Amino acid sequence: MAPALVGKPNCSTTCGGVRVPYPFGISPGCYLPGFNLTCNTSYSPPRLLLDKNGTLEVIEIFLPNSTMRVIHHTSNTFGYEISGAEWLVYFDLPDIGEPYMLSTRNELILFGCDLQATLYKRKGSNKTTDSISHCASTCSSSSLRTIVGDHSAWPLVSTQHPHGGYCSGHDGCCHAPISLGSTPKGFMFKGLNGTTS
């Protein structure tokens, strides 16, 4: 049986259903320096946030292997380009800083048809020389898409296939490794094959 996650006495140890074990904490005096998190109660359910801008939501903390899982929320695009049927959308990723770094288990995973995703090592970049990781996803069968009104809705599929491998890039999703020590600062989506959504 796994040991119980324990916080400091008189400190809140949950936010929106996420357990917050020490050395992490939400209130002053409840965490070690650099391990403070924010519980934003303006959401329902509340969100446990890693960064001050509220773009990284913590969904799990794993003390035994010193990792946490986060979801990146963004509404701030720093640029977009449209040329005929081709389009690009790119934005900056938040600086997470000490004591956090990417683990060797990080991957870039993209769900969707006729899309390419690229991580860059510099904010505002879309240069090939600044690329850290990228992958492209197509749909070899129109049955992978479902139509909702006049818009295509991309499938939500698991990255694990029944045959044991990860998604191939031709089935509505792709994946690529992100090397240890890299610090992605920018992200870009590109529509392929005339994708307009």
Residue frames as qw, qx, qy, qz and C-alpha x, y, z in Angstrom:
[[0.000, 0.890, 0.457, 0.000, 0.00, 0.00, 0.00],
 [0.384, 0.538, -0.029, 0.750, 1.31, 3.47, -0.91],
 [0.296, -0.323, -0.497, 0.749, 2.02, 5.84, 1.99],
 [0.067, 0.870, 0.482, -0.076, -0.54, 8.58, 2.60],
 [0.368, 0.514, 0.051, 0.773, 0.33, 11.99, 1.15],
 [0.440, -0.671, -0.437, 0.407, 0.90, 14.29, 4.07],
 [0.191, 0.778, 0.039, 0.597, 0.92, 18.07, 4.30],
 [0.211, 0.194, -0.535, 0.795, 2.13, 20.27, 7.13],
 [0.126, -0.522, -0.758, 0.370, -0.23, 20.63, 10.13],
 [0.121, 0.731, 0.345, -0.576, -3.02, 23.22, 9.62],
 [0.068, 0.424, -0.501, -0.751, -2.32, 23.36, 5.86],
 [0.786, 0.384, 0.133, -0.466, -4.78, 22.55, 3.09],
 [0.400, -0.317, 0.809, 0.292, -3.76, 19.37, 1.24],
 [0.430, 0.410, 0.761, 0.261, -6.25, 19.36, -1.65],
 [0.204, 0.488, -0.072, -0.846, -7.43, 21.66, -4.42],
 [0.649, 0.374, -0.260, -0.609, -10.13, 20.63, -6.87],
 [0.987, 0.012, 0.058, -0.149, -9.61, 16.97, -6.05],
 [0.675, 0.504, -0.417, 0.340, -5.80, 17.12, -6.50],
 [0.770, -0.568, -0.148, 0.251, -3.75, 16.06, -3.45],
 [0.250, 0.852, -0.265, 0.376, -1.06, 18.58, -2.45],
 [0.864, -0.367, -0.204, 0.278, 1.66, 16.83, -0.40],
 [0.259, -0.904, 0.296, 0.167, 4.52, 18.60, 1.37],
 [0.347, -0.331, -0.086, 0.873, 7.01, 20.01, 0.21],
 [0.017, -0.412, -0.473, -0.778, 4.30, 21.52, -2.04],
 [0.088, -0.515, -0.654, 0.548, 1.73, 23.79, -0.50],
 [0.120, 0.725, 0.513, 0.444, -0.91, 26.39, -1.20],
 [0.293, -0.938, -0.138, -0.124, -0.69, 28.78, 1.79],
 [0.204, 0.747, -0.482, 0.409, 2.36, 30.68, 3.12],
 [0.379, -0.505, 0.677, -0.378, 4.32, 28.53, 5.57],
 [0.879, 0.055, 0.383, -0.278, 2.96, 25.33, 4.03],
 [0.871, 0.469, 0.017, 0.147, 5.66, 24.73, 1.39],
 [0.662, -0.339, 0.204, 0.637, 9.39, 24.77, 0.84],
 [0.088, 0.703, -0.190, -0.679, 10.80, 27.71, -1.19],
 [0.175, 0.335, -0.696, -0.610, 9.93, 27.27, -4.88],
 [0.076, -0.184, -0.973, -0.116, 7.19, 24.69, -4.23],
 [0.279, 0.367, 0.445, -0.767, 4.27, 27.09, -3.75],
 [0.065, 0.337, 0.806, 0.483, 1.15, 26.38, -5.79],
 [0.284, 0.045, 0.114, -0.951, -2.03, 28.40, -6.25],
 [0.150, 0.402, 0.902, -0.045, -5.56, 27.08, -5.75],
 [0.166, 0.001, -0.230, -0.959, -7.74, 29.15, -8.09],
 [0.207, 0.352, 0.841, -0.354, -11.30, 28.87, -6.80],
 [0.379, 0.445, -0.050, -0.810, -12.80, 30.95, -9.60],
 [0.444, 0.171, -0.761, -0.440, -13.09, 27.69, -11.58],
 [0.748, -0.143, 0.420, -0.493, -15.55, 24.92, -10.84],
 [0.755, -0.580, -0.187, 0.242, -13.96, 22.67, -9.73],
 [0.192, -0.921, 0.270, 0.204, -11.01, 24.75, -8.46],
 [0.814, 0.493, -0.206, 0.228, -7.72, 24.47, -10.39],
 [0.685, -0.598, 0.177, 0.376, -4.33, 23.85, -8.82],
 [0.521, 0.842, -0.064, 0.124, -1.89, 26.10, -10.69],
 [0.826, -0.130, -0.010, 0.548, 1.89, 25.90, -11.01],
 [0.405, 0.176, 0.102, 0.891, 2.67, 29.29, -12.55],
 [0.003, -0.415, -0.361, 0.835, 1.54, 32.77, -11.61],
 [0.273, 0.177, -0.374, -0.868, -0.15, 33.30, -15.01],
 [0.668, 0.138, 0.526, -0.507, -2.49, 30.35, -14.49],
 [0.637, 0.474, -0.423, -0.437, -1.54, 28.58, -17.72],
 [0.425, 0.229, -0.873, 0.067, -0.17, 25.39, -16.11],
 [0.749, -0.373, 0.085, -0.540, -2.77, 23.36, -14.21],
 [0.014, -0.346, 0.919, -0.189, -1.38, 20.63, -11.96],
 [0.788, -0.102, -0.287, -0.534, -3.47, 17.48, -12.29],
 [0.943, -0.274, -0.180, 0.060, -1.28, 15.03, -10.32],
 [0.043, -0.801, 0.557, -0.215, 1.77, 15.12, -8.05],
 [0.961, -0.023, -0.271, 0.059, 3.91, 11.97, -7.72],
 [0.335, -0.843, 0.409, -0.098, 6.34, 12.30, -4.79],
 [0.878, -0.226, 0.396, 0.144, 7.84, 8.76, -5.14],
 [0.722, 0.239, 0.343, 0.551, 9.34, 9.58, -8.56],
 [0.232, -0.522, -0.013, 0.821, 9.54, 13.39, -8.16],
 [0.091, 0.191, 0.598, 0.773, 7.17, 14.22, -11.01],
 [0.319, 0.485, 0.482, -0.656, 3.95, 16.11, -11.62],
 [0.301, 0.411, 0.710, 0.486, 1.54, 16.16, -14.54],
 [0.082, 0.514, 0.168, -0.837, 0.33, 19.50, -15.86],
 [0.429, 0.638, 0.591, 0.245, -2.05, 20.71, -18.54],
 [0.236, -0.166, 0.117, 0.950, -1.13, 23.86, -20.45],
 [0.206, 0.794, 0.565, -0.092, -4.04, 26.29, -20.84],
 [0.278, -0.229, 0.185, 0.914, -3.49, 29.21, -23.17],
 [0.338, 0.802, 0.489, -0.065, -5.54, 31.91, -24.78],
 [0.059, -0.874, 0.205, 0.438, -2.61, 34.13, -25.70],
 [0.812, 0.361, 0.271, 0.369, -1.48, 33.59, -29.27],
 [0.283, -0.661, 0.170, 0.674, 1.49, 35.71, -30.20],
 [0.182, 0.470, -0.479, -0.719, 0.92, 35.33, -33.88],
 [0.689, 0.310, 0.653, -0.054, -0.88, 33.68, -36.71],
 [0.069, 0.414, -0.536, -0.733, -0.46, 33.57, -40.44],
 [0.678, 0.421, 0.573, -0.185, -2.98, 32.67, -43.10],
 [0.082, 0.484, -0.564, -0.665, -1.95, 32.19, -46.71],
 [0.532, 0.063, -0.654, -0.535, -4.69, 30.79, -48.91],
 [0.847, -0.310, -0.328, -0.281, -5.71, 27.47, -47.36],
 [0.692, 0.026, -0.526, 0.493, -2.58, 27.25, -45.17],
 [0.346, -0.841, 0.019, -0.415, -2.43, 28.60, -41.64],
 [0.558, 0.112, -0.607, 0.556, -0.08, 28.77, -38.65],
 [0.475, -0.807, -0.056, -0.346, -0.84, 29.56, -35.01],
 [0.666, 0.129, -0.514, 0.525, 2.01, 29.94, -32.55],
 [0.439, -0.832, -0.027, -0.338, 2.30, 30.96, -28.92],
 [0.155, 0.565, -0.670, 0.455, 4.77, 31.18, -26.06],
 [0.743, -0.330, -0.579, 0.059, 4.96, 28.56, -23.33],
 [0.421, -0.880, 0.062, -0.209, 5.24, 29.72, -19.71],
 [0.341, 0.520, -0.663, 0.417, 8.57, 29.86, -17.90],
 [0.803, -0.478, -0.331, -0.133, 8.35, 27.38, -15.05],
 [0.057, 0.768, -0.476, 0.425, 11.85, 27.88, -13.66],
 [0.257, 0.222, -0.849, 0.404, 13.51, 26.31, -10.63],
 [0.385, -0.436, 0.811, 0.064, 13.06, 23.73, -9.17],
 [0.803, 0.353, 0.415, -0.243, 11.17, 22.26, -12.15],
 [0.070, 0.494, -0.685, -0.531, 12.55, 20.65, -15.31],
 [0.811, 0.215, -0.279, -0.468, 11.30, 18.27, -17.98],
 [0.697, -0.301, 0.648, -0.053, 11.60, 14.58, -17.22],
 [0.056, -0.287, 0.833, 0.469, 12.78, 11.96, -19.71],
 [0.261, 0.364, 0.894, -0.029, 9.16, 10.74, -19.99],
 [0.286, 0.626, 0.149, -0.710, 7.86, 13.91, -21.67],
 [0.392, 0.233, 0.736, 0.500, 6.40, 13.61, -25.14],
 [0.295, 0.266, -0.135, -0.908, 4.77, 15.91, -27.65],
 [0.247, 0.321, 0.913, 0.054, 1.37, 14.35, -28.47],
 [0.269, 0.214, -0.175, -0.923, -0.96, 15.82, -31.09],
 [0.373, 0.397, 0.832, -0.101, -4.54, 14.75, -31.78],
 [0.379, 0.697, 0.095, -0.601, -6.19, 15.85, -35.02],
 [0.753, 0.393, 0.461, 0.256, -6.26, 15.42, -38.75],
 [0.535, 0.632, 0.165, 0.537, -3.86, 17.15, -41.15],
 [0.277, -0.950, 0.089, -0.115, -1.96, 19.06, -38.47],
 [0.709, 0.256, -0.386, 0.532, 1.68, 19.56, -37.56],
 [0.484, -0.873, -0.033, -0.046, 2.93, 20.61, -34.12],
 [0.660, 0.389, -0.313, 0.562, 6.42, 21.92, -33.32],
 [0.555, -0.788, -0.125, 0.235, 8.11, 22.88, -30.04],
 [0.480, 0.709, -0.160, 0.491, 10.78, 25.60, -30.18],
 [0.660, -0.265, -0.383, 0.590, 13.58, 26.53, -27.80],
 [0.158, -0.058, -0.090, 0.982, 12.95, 30.28, -28.16],
 [0.235, 0.644, 0.549, -0.478, 9.85, 32.38, -27.60],
 [0.369, 0.771, 0.007, -0.518, 8.36, 33.76, -30.80],
 [0.081, -0.460, 0.759, 0.455, 10.44, 31.49, -33.03],
 [0.873, 0.312, 0.265, -0.267, 9.36, 29.43, -35.99],
 [0.313, 0.712, -0.607, -0.166, 12.85, 28.71, -37.33],
 [0.937, 0.081, -0.336, -0.055, 13.82, 25.12, -38.09],
 [0.486, 0.386, -0.584, 0.523, 17.14, 25.61, -36.27],
 [0.264, -0.347, 0.487, -0.757, 15.22, 26.38, -33.04],
 [0.816, -0.144, -0.322, -0.459, 13.06, 23.23, -33.27],
 [0.341, -0.416, 0.774, -0.335, 13.19, 20.83, -30.30],
 [0.308, 0.138, 0.941, -0.031, 10.54, 18.34, -31.37],
 [0.488, 0.267, -0.132, -0.820, 7.77, 18.02, -33.94],
 [0.304, 0.141, 0.937, 0.100, 5.27, 15.59, -35.39],
 [0.391, 0.124, -0.320, -0.854, 2.55, 15.58, -38.04],
 [0.389, 0.198, 0.849, -0.299, -0.80, 13.85, -37.90],
 [0.376, 0.106, -0.502, -0.771, -2.98, 12.89, -40.85],
 [0.671, 0.096, 0.581, -0.452, -6.11, 10.81, -41.15],
 [0.040, -0.176, 0.860, 0.478, -5.90, 8.00, -43.66],
 [0.068, -0.441, -0.871, -0.206, -9.62, 7.40, -43.34],
 [0.216, -0.405, -0.105, -0.882, -12.45, 9.91, -43.33],
 [0.675, -0.487, -0.525, -0.178, -14.16, 7.67, -40.77],
 [0.541, -0.167, -0.462, 0.682, -11.71, 9.02, -38.19],
 [0.041, -0.073, 0.091, -0.992, -13.49, 12.38, -38.36],
 [0.029, 0.606, 0.784, -0.132, -16.95, 13.13, -37.13],
 [0.068, 0.397, 0.262, 0.877, -18.91, 16.08, -38.45],
 [0.140, -0.590, -0.614, 0.505, -20.62, 18.41, -36.00],
 [0.227, 0.845, 0.174, -0.452, -22.70, 21.03, -37.79],
 [0.618, 0.779, -0.099, 0.040, -20.52, 22.59, -40.49],
 [0.037, -0.801, 0.584, -0.129, -17.26, 21.93, -38.64],
 [0.783, 0.137, -0.600, 0.088, -15.03, 18.89, -38.40],
 [0.599, -0.686, 0.314, -0.267, -14.49, 17.55, -34.88],
 [0.382, 0.508, -0.768, 0.080, -11.27, 15.64, -34.34],
 [0.842, -0.261, -0.462, -0.100, -11.40, 12.22, -32.70],
 [0.363, -0.701, 0.518, -0.330, -10.31, 11.80, -29.10],
 [0.931, 0.114, -0.346, -0.015, -8.30, 8.61, -29.35],
 [0.740, -0.616, 0.221, 0.154, -5.86, 6.96, -26.99],
 [0.210, 0.789, -0.559, -0.147, -2.17, 7.21, -27.82],
 [0.352, -0.287, 0.891, -0.014, -1.84, 3.51, -26.99],
 [0.629, 0.205, -0.497, -0.561, -2.87, 1.15, -29.76],
 [0.925, -0.193, 0.157, -0.289, -4.31, -2.32, -29.09],
 [0.909, 0.301, -0.199, 0.208, -1.20, -3.78, -30.74],
 [0.752, -0.442, -0.119, 0.474, 1.12, -2.11, -28.22],
 [0.479, 0.168, 0.114, 0.854, 2.59, 0.82, -30.17],
 [0.023, 0.541, 0.257, -0.800, 1.92, 4.51, -30.04],
 [0.531, 0.749, 0.300, -0.259, -0.11, 6.39, -32.61],
 [0.740, 0.126, 0.416, 0.514, 1.49, 6.37, -36.03],
 [0.072, -0.416, 0.194, 0.886, 0.81, 9.84, -37.39],
 [0.213, -0.039, -0.682, -0.699, -1.65, 8.43, -39.96],
 [0.328, -0.429, -0.840, -0.047, -4.46, 7.71, -37.53],
 [0.273, -0.834, -0.291, -0.382, -5.41, 11.10, -36.13],
 [0.514, -0.843, 0.154, 0.034, -2.55, 11.41, -33.68],
 [0.706, 0.477, -0.355, 0.384, 1.24, 11.58, -33.57],
 [0.637, -0.761, 0.055, 0.112, 3.92, 11.67, -30.89],
 [0.605, 0.587, -0.320, 0.433, 7.56, 12.66, -30.63],
 [0.694, -0.399, -0.364, 0.475, 10.08, 12.60, -27.77],
 [0.023, -0.947, 0.108, -0.303, 11.21, 15.72, -25.95],
 [0.718, 0.208, -0.487, 0.451, 14.81, 15.33, -24.84],
 [0.606, -0.660, -0.296, 0.331, 15.91, 15.76, -21.25],
 [0.454, -0.370, 0.043, 0.810, 17.40, 19.17, -20.61],
 [0.121, 0.387, 0.455, 0.793, 15.49, 20.91, -23.40],
 [0.025, 0.468, 0.504, -0.726, 13.39, 23.87, -22.36],
 [0.193, 0.532, 0.650, 0.507, 10.56, 24.48, -24.84],
 [0.062, -0.362, -0.238, 0.899, 9.62, 28.16, -24.99],
 [0.424, 0.332, -0.172, -0.824, 7.38, 28.29, -28.08],
 [0.468, 0.208, 0.858, -0.037, 4.77, 26.12, -29.77],
 [0.317, 0.343, -0.341, -0.816, 3.30, 26.16, -33.29],
 [0.627, 0.331, 0.693, -0.130, 0.35, 24.45, -34.99],
 [0.146, 0.372, -0.516, -0.758, 0.28, 24.27, -38.77],
 [0.774, 0.344, 0.349, -0.401, -2.62, 23.15, -40.94],
 [0.244, -0.285, 0.804, 0.460, -1.64, 20.63, -43.63],
 [0.145, 0.242, 0.880, 0.381, -3.28, 19.62, -46.91],
 [0.178, -0.381, -0.369, -0.829, -5.60, 22.62, -47.01],
 [0.352, -0.514, -0.734, 0.271, -7.05, 22.09, -43.53],
 [0.016, -0.587, -0.121, -0.800, -9.08, 25.18, -42.67],
 [0.636, -0.693, -0.250, -0.230, -10.22, 24.40, -39.12]]
